[in-house]
Every structure is written in C-alpha cells, then in structure tokens.
Amino acid sequence: MTDSPDGRAEDAIDEVVCSAKGCRSSATWGLRWNNPRLHTAERRKVWLACDEHRGHLEHFLGARGFHRDTVPVGDLAASDG
C-alpha cells in the first residue's frame, strides 16, 4: 500500500498507465524488454501499454531487437522492471 497525495492509502497497482508518449490510459499489457548492449540476458525492463498502443510499442522495441515478450499486466512479477 502507498499513500496518495491526498493522504489516502491505495494499492500501487491501481495506477498502471500506458508508457506511450502523452497517453494517460490504463495499461493492460506489460512489454518486457532489454538492451543486450547494456543489460544482462536475464534482465527485463518493462514498458506498460494500453490496447491502443501495444502494437506500436512492440514494433518500436522489436525494430531495435529489444522486445522479449508481452504479458497481461496482472502477470507481471514484482521483480519485473
């Protein structure tokens, strides 16, 4: 649980917002990726995506050879990211 700016306690998972520039929609997908030049093979970074931006973000990461897999947000582990 975390405290919101107005002092209320809330689950951190309640604020899962799409990583696409300018998008404030709720994210439903976790795009796990890594940059092999910077990260170990096991390391996974995560971008979040709404349904509308999932394909665009997957393409962006895939074109660079960074995309590893996409999972529903609920399947992301605490160690992801």
C-alpha positions as CSV (number, residue, x, y, z in Angstrom):
1,M,0.0,0.0,0.0
2,T,1.1,3.5,-0.7
3,D,-0.2,6.9,0.3
4,S,-1.7,9.1,-2.4
5,P,-1.1,12.8,-2.4
6,D,-4.3,13.4,-0.6
7,G,-3.3,11.1,2.2
8,R,-5.4,8.1,1.3
9,A,-3.9,4.6,1.2
10,E,-4.1,2.9,-2.1
11,D,-2.6,-0.1,-3.9
12,A,0.3,0.9,-6.2
13,I,-1.2,-1.4,-8.9
14,D,-4.2,1.0,-9.2
15,E,-2.1,3.5,-11.2
16,V,-0.8,1.5,-14.1
17,V,-0.6,4.0,-17.0
18,C,0.5,3.4,-20.6
19,S,4.1,4.2,-21.4
20,A,3.2,5.7,-24.8
21,K,4.1,9.4,-25.0
22,G,1.1,11.5,-24.0
23,C,-1.1,8.6,-23.2
24,R,-2.8,8.5,-19.8
25,S,-4.9,5.4,-20.4
26,S,-4.8,2.4,-18.1
27,A,-2.3,-0.2,-19.2
28,T,-3.4,-3.7,-19.7
29,W,-0.1,-5.1,-21.1
30,G,3.5,-5.4,-19.9
31,L,6.1,-5.3,-22.6
32,R,9.3,-6.9,-21.2
33,W,12.5,-5.9,-23.0
34,N,16.2,-5.5,-22.6
35,N,19.0,-3.8,-24.4
36,P,21.7,-6.6,-24.9
37,R,24.4,-3.9,-25.0
38,L,23.5,-2.6,-21.6
39,H,21.7,-5.4,-19.7
40,T,22.5,-9.0,-18.8
41,A,20.5,-11.6,-20.7
42,E,18.2,-12.3,-17.7
43,R,17.4,-8.6,-17.0
44,R,14.0,-7.4,-18.1
45,K,12.8,-3.8,-18.2
46,V,9.1,-3.2,-18.6
47,W,7.0,-0.7,-20.6
48,L,3.3,-0.6,-20.0
49,A,0.8,-0.4,-22.8
50,C,-2.9,0.1,-23.3
51,D,-4.6,-1.9,-26.0
52,E,-4.3,1.0,-28.5
53,H,-0.6,1.4,-28.1
54,R,0.5,-2.2,-27.6
55,G,1.4,-2.8,-31.3
56,H,3.2,0.4,-31.7
57,L,5.4,-0.1,-28.6
58,E,6.1,-3.7,-29.6
59,H,7.2,-2.6,-33.0
60,F,9.4,0.1,-31.6
61,L,11.2,-2.3,-29.3
62,G,11.2,-5.1,-31.9
63,A,12.9,-3.0,-34.6
64,R,15.8,-2.4,-32.2
65,G,16.0,-6.1,-31.1
66,F,14.9,-5.3,-27.5
67,H,11.4,-6.8,-27.3
68,R,11.4,-10.1,-25.4
69,D,7.7,-10.8,-24.6
70,T,4.4,-9.3,-23.8
71,V,2.2,-10.4,-20.9
72,P,-1.0,-9.1,-19.3
73,V,-0.2,-6.5,-16.5
74,G,-1.6,-8.9,-13.9
75,D,1.1,-11.5,-14.9
76,L,4.0,-9.1,-14.2
77,A,6.2,-10.2,-11.3
78,A,7.3,-7.7,-8.6
79,S,10.9,-8.4,-9.9
80,D,10.0,-7.1,-13.4
81,G,11.1,-3.7,-14.3
